[in-house]
Amino acid sequence: MSVAASTHAHVTAQRALDELLDCPPALLDTTFDQLRTLITVYETGSALRAARALGREQSSVQKQLNTLNRNCQALCGEVLTIRQGRGKDFLFTETGEAAVRLARSTLTRWQESIQRSRRRLGRMLTVGTTEFTLPIISRAWDRVAEQLRRQEVEFKVVHVRTRDLWSRLEARQVDLMCGSIVSRSGDDRRLADYEVVEFARGRPMLLTNLTEGELPGDAVGTTALAELPLVVPPAGLVADYLSSWYGPGFRDRLDVVADIDDVHYGLSLLRSGFVRGCMIVTPSIGRRMAADSDAGGVPLRSLDLRDDREPRVEIMTGAFVHRADLMRYASEHPLNRLWTAVQEDGRTYRTP
C-alpha cells in the first residue's frame, strides 16, 4: 500500500471512529429490550396487549414507549407512536414505521450472528424433521446424547413441514434436516451441495374411499390421475410429485375436489366420507391407514401407483446436511458427531 493510500485509510478510519464517539446520548441509551418492546407494540397494537405478550406490567411497557418517544423527538423531531384514545391501537408515525423496520433488522441480524457463532463453536445444534421422520433423528440422538450433554451442547428439534424443507435447509435455519423429497431419475442437482443418508425410496400410494365399483383394481397408473377426484395440498411433497408430470399449474389439468393444508385433515376428509376421492400418500401412511379399521369412518383402500409417465420420479426419505458445514468443522464438532450417528443408523434401518 502506498503512503497516500495508507494515509487516506487512516483518515477514513479516524472519521468513522469520531462519528461513533460523537453518537448522541439519546441514541446510546436505546436498548435491545426497548426495541423488542417497540416491535411487540407494533404487532399487538397496544401497550396492554404487548405487556401480556412480554409477561410484563402495562406501566413498564408504557414507560419504555415514553422513553423511546422522548429520545426520538430529541433526535429526529418526531415521536414514534401516538395514542389515539381509549381502546384504540397506537398510531405509528412515519419515523415510527422506519424505526420498527430497523429494529427488526437489527435484532434479527444480531440473533443470526450469535447463532452462527454458537454453531461454529459447537455450543448449539438445530435439527429439522417432519413428523414422519422424527424416529431417524431420535435414534441418532440416542447414540451421541450423553457425549453432547457432557459438551453442554444446546440441542433443538424443529418441526418442519415438507413444503418448507428446502427453504429452511438452504437458509441454514437448521444444521441437519430429516424428511422426504421427490427424486427425479438422473436429476440430483438440488443435492449437489449436500451429503445425504438415504433411508427409503419408492413410489407413493393412492389412498381412496372410492369403492371397488368406482375404482376397480389394486393399482392405478399415474396417467389415470387426470381422471380421478383428488385431494391435494397446495405445496409440498405431493404437489412436487404432481407438478413433475402436469406442470406447476397441475390444478388446472386435474380434478381437485379438495385443497388441504395438512395430511391429517386430508385423511379425516376421506374417513368422514364428506369428500369422495383419492389422496397421494407415502407407502407407510397408505398401508397403515388402509389397515386401520375405524368403525366410525368410511373404509379406505390403498392402491399402488404405477409410474407410466415421464419423468420417472420417486419419493426419497433421508437426512440432509450441507457438505461445506461438515468440512468446515472438526470431526469432534457436534454436527459431525451427529451426522456420523445418522450414517450408522442409516446402515441399520435403511429400507430396500
N, C-alpha and C positions, 0 to 999 in steps of 0.2 A: 504494500500500500504506500502511495506517495505521501510526502509530507502534507501537501494540500488536502488530500483525501482524508488523511488521519486527523487533521485539524478540523475539517468540516464535520466528521463523525463525532469528534469530541464536543464541538459546539452544539450539534443536534441533540446529543445525549444530555448535555447540561441544560438545554432549554426544556427538554422533556422532564428532567428532574425538577427544575424550577417551577414548572406548571403543577407538578404533583405536590410540591411543598406549599404551593400557593392556593391549594384547594380551600374553599370557604368552609368554616366550621359547620354550617348547616348541612352541608353535603357529607362531611366526615362523620357526623353524628347519626346518619341514617344506617340502620342495621338490617341484616338479612331477615330478622324476625319481623321488623316493620314492613319490609317488602312482602313477606309472606302474608301478613295481615291485610295489606292493601289488595293483593290478588284475591284473597278469600272474600273480602267485602265486595269486590267487583263481581265475583262469581255468584255470591249469595244475595247481593242486593242491599243488605242492611247490616248494621253493627250487631244486632241481636242474633241474626242467623249466622253471621261469621263467628260470633262468640261461641255459639253452640258447636259449630264445626271444629273450632280450635280448642274447645274444652276450657274456655275462659269466661270471666265475667264481662258483661257488656261494657261496663265502665272502663275496663282495661283496653278493650278494642277501640273504644271511642277516644281514649287518651292518646293511643298511638296515631289514630287518624288526625287528631288535633295537632299533634306534633308534626306529622308529615305535611299537613296543610300550612302550618305556620312556617316551616322551613322552606317549602316550595314557594310560598308567597314572597319570602325574602330573596330567594334565588332567581325566580322566574317572573314574579309579578302576578301569578295566578295560583289559586289553590287547586288541589287535585279533585276534591269532592265537594258537592253542595247538597245539603239536606233539603228535601222538598216538602217536609211536613210529616206529621204523624201517620205512620202506616204506609208511607211511600218509600220506594227504593231511592238510594243515593243517586244523584246525577253526577257523572264523571265529566269533567271539563276536557277540552282537547289535550291540555297538558297532562291531565289525569290518565286519559286513554294511552298516551305515549308512555307515561311512567309505568303503567301496568304491563305494556308490551316489553319494555326494557327490564322490568323486574322479573318477568317470566324468563326472558332470555338469560339474564344474569344468574338466576338460581339454577336453571337447567344446565347451563354450561359449567357451573361450579360442581353440581352434583355429578355430572358426567365425568368431569376431570377427577374428582375424588374416587369414583368407582373404577376408572381406568387405573389409577394408582394402586388401589386396593387389589385389583385383579393382577396387576403386574407383580406386586409384592406377595401374591398368594394369600391374601387376607380375606378374599371374597370369591365365591363361586356361584354362578347363577345358571340353572338348568331349566330349559323349557321342555314341556311334554304335553302331548294331547292326553285326553282321558284314557284312551285305549292303549297307549304306550307307556303308561306310568310304571308297569312292572319292570320294564327294561332298566330304568334308572334306579328303581328301588333295589333290584338285585345287585347292580353295580355299586351302589352306595354302601350296601352291606359289606362289600369286600374291602372298602377303604375307610369306612366311617370312623373306626377307632383311631386310625392314624391321622386323619384330618382333624379330628377333635383335639388330639394332642397338639396339633399345629395351630389350634384356635381359629380354624377357617370358618367364616360365616357362610353357611350353605343355604341357598334359597332354591325352591322349586316353584316355577311359574306355570300356571295352566295356560296353554296356548291352543287356540283353535287352528284347525288345519289350514284354513284360509289365510291365517297370519304367519304361518310357519316361515316362509322365505323372508318376509319383510322383517320379522323380529330377529332372524338369524343374520341377515345381511347388515342390519343396523347395529349389530353386536349388542343388542339388548339382553342377549343370553350368551353364555360361553359355549354351551353344548345344547343340541336340540334332539329330541326323540319324537318321531312322528312318521306319517305316511305321505308319499308323494306319487304323482303319476310319472311313470318312467316310460319313455318312448324308445323304441328299438333304435340303436345307433345314435341316439341323441343324448349325450351326457354333458352338454355344455354348461348347464346350471351347476353341475357337480365338479367342475374343473378346479375350483379353488378349495374344495372340501375333502376331508377324509371321511369315509363312510363305512359304517359297520352295518351290513345288511342282515336283517333277521327273518324276513319273509318276502316273498314275491309271488304274485299271481293275479289272475283276473278277478274282478269283483263279481258279486252275485246280484240277482234281481229278487227282491223281496216283494211279494204281492198279496193282496187279499182278493184277487180275482179268482173265480172258481176254475176248475178244470175245463168246464164248458166254455168259459170266456177266454181262457188262455191255456190251451192244452199242452201237454208235454212237460219235460223236466229241464229244458234248455231253450234259450232264446238267442238268436243272432243279434249282433249289435246293429245290423241294418234294420231289424224289425222294431227297434226302439222308436223309430219315427211314427209307428202306427199305434203305439201304446200310450195310455194316460199315465203321465209321470208326475211324481212328487220330487221336487229338486230344490236344492239350496241355491241362493244367488251367487255364491262364491265358494271356493274351497276345492277339496279333492274331487267330488263328483262333478262339479262344474268344469274343472280342468279336464276330467275324463271325457265329458260330453263335447266340450269345445275342440278336443283333438280331432273329432270326426265332423262335427257340424258347425265349427267355427265359433267365434265369440258371441255371435248372435243366435246361438242354438235355440233359444226360446221361441224364436220366430219360425223355426223349422220343426219344432216338436210340439206335442200336445201336452203342455204343462198344466195340470189341473190344480196344483197347489205349490206355492213357494214356501219353503221352510227355512228357519234360521238355525235350527238345531236338529240333530239326528233323532233325539228323543221325542221331539214334537212330531216329526215325521212318522215315527213308529206308533205314536199314540193316535195319529190320524188314521193310519191303516187299521190299527186294532179296533178303533171305535166304529169303523165302517162308514163314518161320515163322508170320507173320500174313498172312492173306488179307484185303485190304480196300482202303480209299481214304484219302487224306490231302489236305486242302486246303492248297495252297501258293501262293506268289506266281507270276505268269506266268513270270518269269525262271527260277525254280527248276524249275517244271514242264517248260518246254521243254528246259532243259539236261539234266535227269535222264532225260527220255524219249529224248533224242538220244544219251545216253551209253551205249554198248553195253558192258556188263560181262559178259564171257564166263562169269564165275563166279557170276553172280547171276540172279535171276528178272527177265525183261524188264518194264519199266514203260511204261505208256501215260499220256499227258496228255490230259485231256478239258476242253473249255470248260465253264464253269459258268454256265448261263443264270439270270438273276435273275428268277424268276417269282413271287416273294413280296414282300410289303410289310413293312418299308420298303425302298426301294431303297438298297443300300449298295455302296460300292466301297473298294478299298484305295488309299490315297494315300501316296506316298513323297515325303518332303521334308525340309526343315530348319526348325527352330522356335527362336524366341528371344523372351524377354519383351520386349514393346514398351516397357514402362516402363524397362527397363535401357538400351535404345538411346537413349531420350530423356534419361535421367539423365546419360549420359556424353557427353563432347565427341566431335566427329566423328573426331578423331585417336586416340581411345581404341582399344586393340587389338580390343575386341569389335566396335565399329562398323567398323573396317577389315576384320576377318574377315567380318563379315556382308555388307559390300559385295562382297567377293570371292565369297561364296556366291551372291549375286544375279547377278553376272556369269556365274558358272558355270552357274546355272540357265537363263539365256538361251541358253547354248551347248548344254547337254546335255539339256534338257527333252524327255521322250518324249511325243509326242502321244497 
